[in-house]
């Protein structure tokens, strides 16, 4: 399960088994479902400091379901590099 740090400072998450997950600002990491129920992690999720992939999907209001940049009308490159210099 993906989890994202929504704060502007790094977070050190205590996980079950004495482990820690370090997340920088805006960074995403993976944890187990059991870790999401761990009290310190659950507290940060409820406070809004962390967002799970589940919460991100629930937070979307309608839309086309397509993510990413809009299609570009710019011409496509053919992939060949322009040669320069003496031949």
NORRAKA-V168526 format. One record per pair of residues at least 12 apart in sequence whose C-alpha atoms are under 10 Angstrom apart, sorted by the first residue. I is the first residue (numbers start at 1). J is the second residue. D is the distance in whole Angstrom. If there is no record, write none. Layout:
BEGIN
i=(I:I)
j=(J:J)
d=(D:D)
END
This chain:
BEGIN
i=(1:1:1:1:1:1:1:1:1:1:1:2:2:2:2:2:2:2:2:2:2:3:3:3:3:3:3:3:3:3:3:3:3:3:3:3:3:4:4:4:4:4:4:4:4:4:4:4:4:4:4:4:5:5:5:5:5:5:5:5:5:5:5:5:5:5:5:6:6:6:6:6:6:6:6:6:6:6:7:7:7:7:7:7:7:7:8:8:8:8:9:9:9:9:10:10:10:10:10:10:11:11:11:11:11:11:11:12:13:13:13:13:14:14:14:14:14:15:15:15:15:15:15:15:15:15:15:16:16:16:16:16:16:16:16:16:17:23:26:28:28:28:28:29:30:30:31:36)
j=(29:30:31:32:33:34:35:36:52:53:54:28:29:30:31:32:33:51:52:53:54:23:27:28:29:30:31:32:36:45:50:51:52:53:54:55:56:23:24:25:26:27:28:29:30:45:49:50:51:52:53:56:22:23:24:25:26:27:28:29:44:45:48:49:50:51:52:23:24:25:26:27:28:45:48:49:50:51:23:24:25:26:27:48:49:50:24:25:26:49:23:24:25:26:22:23:24:25:26:27:23:24:25:27:44:49:50:24:35:40:41:44:35:38:39:40:41:31:32:34:35:36:37:38:39:40:41:32:34:35:36:37:38:39:40:41:35:50:50:50:51:52:53:52:52:53:52:52)
d=(8:5:5:6:7:10:9:9:7:7:8:7:6:4:6:9:10:8:6:6:9:9:8:5:5:6:7:10:9:9:7:6:4:6:9:10:10:8:9:9:6:6:4:6:9:10:8:6:5:6:8:10:10:6:7:6:5:6:6:9:10:10:9:6:5:7:9:10:9:7:5:8:9:10:7:5:6:7:10:9:6:7:10:9:6:8:8:5:7:9:9:7:5:9:7:6:4:5:9:9:5:6:8:10:10:9:9:9:10:8:7:9:9:9:9:7:7:9:10:9:6:9:10:7:9:8:8:10:8:6:10:10:7:10:10:10:10:10:9:9:9:9:10:10:9:10:10:9)
END
